[in-house]
Amino acid sequence: MFTILMVDDDADDCLLVREALAETGLRHRLRTACDGEELLQYVRSNSGRGERTDAVRPDLLLLDLNMPRKDGRESLRELRKVDAWRFVPVIVLTTSMAEDDIQFCYAAGANSYVTKPSTYRAWVDLMRALTAYWFETVQLPRDA
């Protein structure tokens, strides 16, 4: 079973991902956080300091850029400083197509940059493609 953490302030997008993942048939757990502050609380709880049993380090992180309190850009930069999380694949999943955002995210350690789909069928196709690639195709390093 794979754990996917989605960090997005849009509850509708989280629901779309949940339903699209269910259609893929992949055995998974989807956790959600509504902004970068909540993500970093989750990271701290799962980095060897008082680890909670429900705070499983994810196999894949889906990160929105434009969120309140702490946005995805700042969160990505901070996340990549945490040794225990440096090998977690981060997929930036956003509405932004700005070249500056794309450049920034890759420079900050994102593994992929994907624009959010506009239809439910496209969400399903995207979740199929992402999970096939990250969970069936690539070889990731074993977690330390």
Sequence and secondary structure as in RCSB ss.txt:
>XXXX:A:sequence
MFTILMVDDDADDCLLVREALAETGLRHRLRTACDGEELLQYVRSNSGRGERTDAVRPDLLLLDLNMPRKDGRES
LRELRKVDAWRFVPVIVLTTSMAEDDIQFCYAAGANSYVTKPSTYRAWVDLMRALTAYWFETVQLPRDA
>XXXX:A:secstr
 EEEEEE S HHHHHHHHHHHHHHT  EEEEEESSHHHHHHHHHHTTTSS  TT    SEEEE S  SSS HHHH
HHHHTT GGGTTS EEEEES   HHHHHHHHHHT SEEEE  SSHHHHHHHHHHHHHIIIII       
